[in-house]
Amino acid sequence: MKAGQSALLVIGGEAPPSAAVLARMGEFAFVCAADSGLDTLRAWGITPDLVVGDMDSIADPAVLSGYAEVLRFPRDKDDLDTEIGLRELRARGYRHIVMAGGGGGRLDHLLALRALLERPDGPDEWLSTAERVARIRVPTRFPVAVGTTVSVFPLSGGASGMHSEGLRWPLDGLSWNAGQFGVSNVAMKPEFLVDPGKRPVFVVMPY
């Protein structure tokens, strides 16, 4: 990923470990907070370039006056604050978006965040409370500790033509519909590869 093409979107809900994000801050050309994602960024000592949302969940709305760009939306709206943040970042030209947060809380919100992975303009990565989710369209290598649990899921279009290296149970030759998946695979090397084949898949692994 070239410099300037990647952005970080921090949303409400339980946040990932701060170390998982702070170690990657050099990757991001732009940081956006969606509503109470601002509280998470403040706790991490990071100043966002943009704050979006209806601001109904921020601990202290008075702090908004201290940020350069704030886009407020009515509470009665069709889109989640997360959707607004994604749309703004895509409109500004960011090709790779890492979404952080969204753990815990309501099940319907969790399912909505999972559904965003189906959208072409949805997040490319999701850093949740204890796991990293990477949506991939091309062969991708992941550095991990040997023994790491790795799970792979198709999107709604299914998956075929997959290939893997460094996993205990190879993906080669498998064909999945939207209701199938491969959970609890194991990394046998300090780096594994997943080639999604004909359609995107998403890979889930712990930090």
PyMOL commands that set and color helices and strands:
alter all, ss='L'
color gray80, all
select helices_A, chain A and resi 18-22+25-27+37-44+61-66+81-91+107-116
alter helices_A, ss='H'
color red, helices_A
select strands_A, chain A and resi 6-10+30-34+50-53+70-72+96-100+125-127+131-136+140-143+149-154+163-165+182-186+191-195+201-206
alter strands_A, ss='S'
color yellow, strands_A
deselect
rebuild
show_as cartoon
